[in-house]
Amino acid sequence: MVDINWEELGFSYIKTPLRYLSYWKDGEWDEGVLTEDNQLHISEGSPAIHYGQQCFEGLKAYRCKDGSINLFRVDQNAKRINTSARRLMMPEIPEEKFIEAVKQVVLANHEYVPPYGSGGTLYLRPLLIGVGDSIGVSPAKEYIFTCFCMPVGPYFKGGMKPTNFIVSDYDRAAPVGTGAVKVGGNYASSLLPGSEAKERSYSDCIYLDPQTHTKIEEVGSANFFGITKDMKFITPISPSILPSITKYSLLYLAKERLGLEAIEGDVKLSELDQFSEAGACGTAAVISPIGGIQFDDTFHVFYSEEEVGPITQKLYAELTGIQFGDVEAPEGWITNLSINK
Ligand SMILES: *Cc1c(COP(=O)(O)O)cnc(C)c1O
């Protein structure tokens, strides 16, 4: 048994025994291996560290009641990393290779998947970086695809609670930039706005559409959704939002399981009054209810600063029930791995 206090887990780096590593050179990927070494040995000329030629994914493995392990919509992560790769001129990773890497890492570190009922999960971080001797501004000639994992605690210890957000004066992404792909550069530019928001005691900032600054885009590392007073699930639509797999899952569940009208549409700051609930959603954030949003001199409260709204609660129960194997999943959403001890 591994020596981890599951109750005390947060979201921080923990070195687990094995990670997957594969190298791309001369037009092809090698077989890939599991390795104990958690240091990457790369050229000082690597385009990833000079020009940000890198992209990543984030997904979780969930311990079920019967001890088996679920992956949630891993095929969608496999597709999305390739959308990111194409945008930054990196070689694609065959979907089967990506999924195989994730499975191998989960199985090799299965003792680190937190127990059912602890609220914890095994967080997986696939990463694609441009490496090799280089210095001019052009795509790398060699690439590393790696995937490592670590156990993480529940996002909210002691239950879901609403938190407050502030609208940022900065943009996260350009209108036709890289907002829709999962690249580190978007995050580097969000560090300052995020830290300013946290200094003022907000959970994080909310970014507006970079073209007109009148509509909510997203929350930096999570997408935004709102429930209107007339029971519509609305999540912003924009070419500079990162297409969250959690968001698309909630769009489906809101419609098919909760019977709401579920749409992607504009969420104008001037029309926040139409919403009775709001939240942020993503793999890490799961569903984080939004208490209120500060913008200019206004503080807009949705449902309550203390309590979670009923629709948000239902969506949370449905989503996490599916992920942990307690609620029947839509076709193809779950990959179940059993462990042979
Ligand atoms: C990864 C990410 C999300 C959440 O996407 P999921 O697929 O739901 O985990 C949202 N916004 C940004 C900017 C992201 O990078």
The ligand as a MOL file (V3000), in Angstrom:
LIG
                    3D

  0  0  0     0  0            999 V3000
M  V30 BEGIN CTAB
M  V30 COUNTS 15 15 0 0 0
M  V30 BEGIN ATOM
M  V30 1 C -8.5510 22.6820 -19.9480 0
M  V30 2 C -9.2820 23.9580 -19.9260 0
M  V30 3 C -10.6400 24.0470 -19.5880 0
M  V30 4 C -11.4470 22.8530 -19.1340 0
M  V30 5 O -11.5580 21.8640 -20.1030 0
M  V30 6 P -11.9900 20.3790 -19.6770 0
M  V30 7 O -11.8620 19.6000 -20.9210 0
M  V30 8 O -13.3860 20.4680 -19.2000 0
M  V30 9 O -11.0600 19.9700 -18.6050 0
M  V30 10 C -11.2500 25.2800 -19.6640 0
M  V30 11 N -10.5810 26.3940 -20.0250 0
M  V30 12 C -9.2690 26.3480 -20.3340 0
M  V30 13 C -8.5890 27.5970 -20.7310 0
M  V30 14 C -8.5860 25.1390 -20.2980 0
M  V30 15 O -7.2890 25.1120 -20.6020 0
M  V30 END ATOM
M  V30 BEGIN BOND
M  V30 1 1 1 2
M  V30 2 1 2 3
M  V30 3 2 2 14
M  V30 4 1 3 4
M  V30 5 2 3 10
M  V30 6 1 4 5
M  V30 7 1 5 6
M  V30 8 2 6 7
M  V30 9 1 6 8
M  V30 10 1 6 9
M  V30 11 1 10 11
M  V30 12 2 11 12
M  V30 13 1 12 13
M  V30 14 1 12 14
M  V30 15 1 14 15
M  V30 END BOND
M  V30 END CTAB
M  END
